Amino acid sequence: MNKFLITSLIMAVTASAFTIDCNAEFTLQDAVLQQKFPNGINEIVPAADGKYYYELSDGGSKIIKREYKTGKIAETVFDSATARDCDISQWEGFSFSPNEQKILLYTNSSLIYRYSFKADYYVYEINHNKLTKLTEDGGEEIATFSPNGRMVAYVKDNNAYVAKLDYGTNIAITTDGEKNKIINAVPDWVYQEEFGLLNSFAWSPDNLMLSFIRWNETNVPLYSMQLFDNSGNTGYCLYPGDFEYKYPTAGQANAVTSVLSYDVETRVLKTMQLPITDNDYIPAITYTNDPAKLMVTTLNRTQNRIQVYAANPRSTLSKLIYQEESDSWIDFKFMSKMKFYDNFIIMPSEKDGYAHLYKLSASGSPIKQLTSGDWNVTEYYGYDPVRKIHYIQTTQEGPLNRVVAKIDDRTGKITIVSECKGTHNAQFSSDYSYFVKHYSSADCPDQYSICDNRGEKVRDLEMNVAYREKYMANDVPHKEFFTMQSDGNTLNGYIIKPVDFDPSKKYPVIMSQYSGPGSQQVLNEWKMDWEQYFATQGYIIACVDGRGTGGRSKDFQDIVYMNLGKYESIDQIAAAQYMASQPFVDASRIGIWGWSYGGYETLMAMSQPDSKFAAGVAIAPVTDWRFYDTIYAERYMRTPQENENGYVSSSPLERAASIKGRLLIISGTADDNVHITNTLNYASRLQQHDKLFNMMVFPNKNHSITGGDTRYVLYRQVLDFFDTHLKK
């Protein structure tokens, strides 16, 4: 149930996307439409020498090489206007070959699912100023350079190919690819959505072997969604179209995975011998610097045991080098940060109760624990072998903050190299001399700068000065953090009050939450969204991260295991009671809101016996975990066959008769993540129990419900609903 796709640390946003009128009134459009968000920076790709980086120019016509220290342009390495055989003026993205002699560029992309896409790829040879289309008719997926830059692996129509650039040939590695049956190298829907895996290609460091994962989804049940005419030119005017794909719901068959390795010279394709079952997951493969070691990570279906194998791509034999088990679930998102170096492995683990890093030998034997304490490592940026320093992101300054720090591998000393408060992300240069720092806090919009490895600022990239001048003005509400108690636990929260707040008045409250396992909403980071605008309309907004959410201990998260919705609801109701106890709150006018898992929790909280919510808005909610995908639902609930009582007690569908307060439920008809089946079944159950509710449907919109002014319409409906039921 990933909420966002992070394709790189720094997202490319055109710096001139909008201009700021500092005297203009703060509007709903400011809060919810993309063009009103803070400026970002163009995507940065570190150069191999560590002194420079590459970026796509504004407009996407050039790739320029810029110096970290000064910001001066060293050269333009690609220009559409001067490249031979180039008739394309704007590119969407690029990647370099490891030797930086060739560039893969793509254009004309089209989404497959929420995150995956196909596009027309081109190869540019820098020394010859020549651009060549990868295939004649385009439409490739996950195009990936070999280490020497002389080959490109890619997928087309579910089959894997290798383009040998020296000879201009394209060789089919597989021929068994077939829609809704066999997928080679590109993950199936559920792997993309829940493991964040988009590309399984792994080249051996000697360029002789290409490995990848194969998904056989023949036995996975087929899901069909109807498509409607909302543009006048789709062909679905009189009869709806349909989109079918394989979606495994909890307890149903998953795709069967295997790891294949292809010998580039002999063209022999082999399957690795791994001691796994058809129910096991293979969420990651990667080569070490040894071409005889393909590291394969597996998870059992229950996701409480992770194993790492070293497989020989030629002999196909494998050896177990690491195994870890949990009493609840393994957080693969964190475990996926494992790194393999020449003489050691960095292994993340939560086995001591917090997310920390462990150093293992190349064979998997423990060497030492790199980090420890009542805080979490939230990112591992990598290791500088010259200075013998590891770089990380942590919660050392409290769960609301994220800091960048370094670990001396020899002494174990940890030094914070960013400010202590706020949220700091880093993208390091290749030699770890510099990093791009992305910083924000509750009181400071996004800022981007270049720092050296001591954390000293070298220069600014984008400080969003005009944006800050407008949105830090007195007419825009801001967060205030607080803590409260629930069932013996200290919970973190924030409150947003109207700027003309009068403590003698009684205000309606909207409780905002997501509540999903490992998620975190209460963070010291910048966010300008509907919450700030609604506060200008006379509401107090409050958000509390209940048990199960992230940034805290493993025990704090694990309490929700096998029984989702129970403790989250206890904590959200406690949060509402806390707000009701405040002298400036009208206890009879408290609402709750959420999207996705937050929509689920909205329904669960409103169905509790002690619920006092007057109104709630549930957007794209799961209404029964039996409707949701295997990887997510079973990670926290196991299968319905193993945990029938847990699925029943965690189901809003089974609690529909108990819901109290007025409800607005919103869904997109083309939501491939949380299907509209959830909403329709829940609506039917409410009708059976004579419950009044409101419902809004967005034709052909996916889980994010975006496009054009869609979000503006959505939030206008939400505001109108709360105005109707929370304002006297």
Secondary structure, 3 states (H helix, E strand, C coil): CCCCCCCCCCCCCCCCCCCCCCCCCCCHHHHHCHHHCCCCCCCEEECCCCCEEEEECCCCCEEEEEECCCCCEEEEEEECCCCECCCCCCCCEEEECCCCCEEEEEEEEEECCCCCEEEEEEEEECCCCEEEECCCCCCEEEEEECCCCCEEEEEECCEEEEEECCCCEEEECCCCCECCCEEECCCCHHHHHHHCCCCCCEECCCCCEEEEEEEECCCCCEEEEEECCCCCCCCCCCCCEEEEEECCECCCCCCEEEEEEEECCCCCEEECCCCCCCCCEEEEEEECCCCCCEEEEEECCCCCEEEEEEECCCCCCEEEEEEEECCCCCCHHHHCCCEECCCEEEEEECCCCCCEEEEEECCCCEEEECCCCCCCEEEEEEEECCCCEEEEEECCCCCCCEEEEEEECCCCCEEECCCCCCEEEEEECCCCCEEEEEEEECCEEEEEEEEECCCCEEEEEECCHHHHHHHCCCCCCCEEEEEEEECCEEEEEEEECCCCCCCCCCEEEEEECCCCCCCCCCCCCCCCCHHHHHHHCCCEEEEEECCCCCCCCHHHHHCCCCCCCHHHHHHHHHHHHHHHCCCCEEEEEEEEEEECHHHHHHHHHHCCCCCCCCEEEEECCCCCHHHCEHHHHHHHHCCCCCCHHHHHHCCCHHHHHHCCCEEEEEEECCCCCCCHHHHHHHHHHHHHCCCCCEEEEECCCCCCCCCCCHHHHHHHHHHHHHHHHHCC
